[in-house]
């Protein structure tokens, strides 16, 4: 991983607005385990079942965002990871409260990156995902 403080600053300067909708609060990287982590606090507006369960699409979005952020940091925001495929497995319901998402890069090639992620709440594994991303040159506005 490149200099995380540099890429964190780049990320915060260019953070997509949808992360605020998902309740993104922070991210970090563990260089010993090569695990990238994100914290989200999904609100009741992202729920169904009388405000008690976060809708699965938003959970998939959190997992996908954590995997993409890792790729962005790894490549210092010089590429855009386009999700070609994502496979999500839901294990437990997710409440509208803080969750942690950990992501790993399984294999990185010249134009394709394979990633995985796990979403935890109160120490319980809620959902897992794996994804295939195509690396595209970073689009300029």
N, C-alpha and C positions, 0 to 999 in steps of 0.2 A: 504494500500500500504506500502510496506517495504521502507527502506531508499532510496529515489530516487537518491541521489547523488552517492550512492554505485552502484545501478543498472545502472545509466546513464554511469558511468565509464566502467562497464562491457560491456554495449551495444556498446559504442564507440570503445572499444578494439576488439569487435567481430562483428562489423557492416557488414552485407552482402553487397557485391559490387553492387547488383542490386538496392539498395537504391540510389546510386549515379546516376544511369541511370534515375531513376524516379525524380531526383532533390531534394532529401531529404536535408534539411538544419538544422532542429532542432526539439526537442520535449520537452514537459513539462507535468506536472501533477498538477491538481487543487485538493487538498485534501478536500476542502469544498464541491465540487460538484462530486468528484470521476470521473472526466473527464480527459482523456489522450489526448493530442493534438500533432499533428505533422505539420510541415510546409514543403511544397514541392515547387520547382520552376521548373515545367516541361519546357523543351526546345522545340524549333520548330522541333527538330528531332523526337519528339513523336506525331507529328500532321499529319493530312490529310487536304484536302480542301485548298490547297495552303498555308499551314503553319498556318492556322487560328484556327483549332479545334483539341484539344488533343484527340487521339484515345481512345475509350472506354475501351479497355483492360488495358491501362496504368492507367486510372482512377480507375478501379477495383483493380489494383495492389496497388495503394496508399491507398485505403480504407482498403484492406486486410492487408497491412503492418502496418497501424496504430492500427488495432485491435490486430494483433499478437504482436506488441511491448508492448501493454498494458498487455497482458497475460505474456509475458516474464518478464516484470518488476514485476508484481504481484507475480510471482513464483521465482523471483530472478535468472532467467536463469537456473533453475534446470530441466525444462521441455521444450519441443519443441511443440508449438501449430500447429498441422497438420490440415489444413482447410478441413473439410469433405464436407461442403456445404457453398456457398456464394450466396446471392441474391442481385443484384445491380439494383437500379432504377435510370435512368438518367433523370434529370428534365430540365436542360439547357446545352447549349454547354460550354465547358471549353476552355479558351484561354491559350496559352503558357505564363503564368505569375503566380505569387505566389498564392498558394491555402493553406487553412488551413483545416485539417482533425481532427475532434473530435471523440473520440471513448469511448464507455462505455461497461462495463461488465454487462450483464443483469442477468446472473446466472452462478455461478461457482460450479461445482460438483467435485467429486474425479477424474474423468477422462474426463469429457466433460465440455466445457465452451461455453456459448452463448454470443455473442457480437453484438454491432451495431456501425455504424459510419456514419458521415455526412461530406461531402466535400463542403466547401464554397469558393467562390471567390468574392472579393469586397463586402462582406456582403450578397451575394446571394447564396442560397442553390442550388448546382449544381447536386449532386448525393447523394444517401443514400445506405447503405448496412446493411445486417445482416448476421451473419455467425455462424456456428457450428464448434468448434475445438475440436479435440481429443488431450489430453495431453499425449505426449510420453516422456520417459526419454530422457534427453539431450544427443544427440549422441556425442561421443568423436572422434576426428580426428585421 
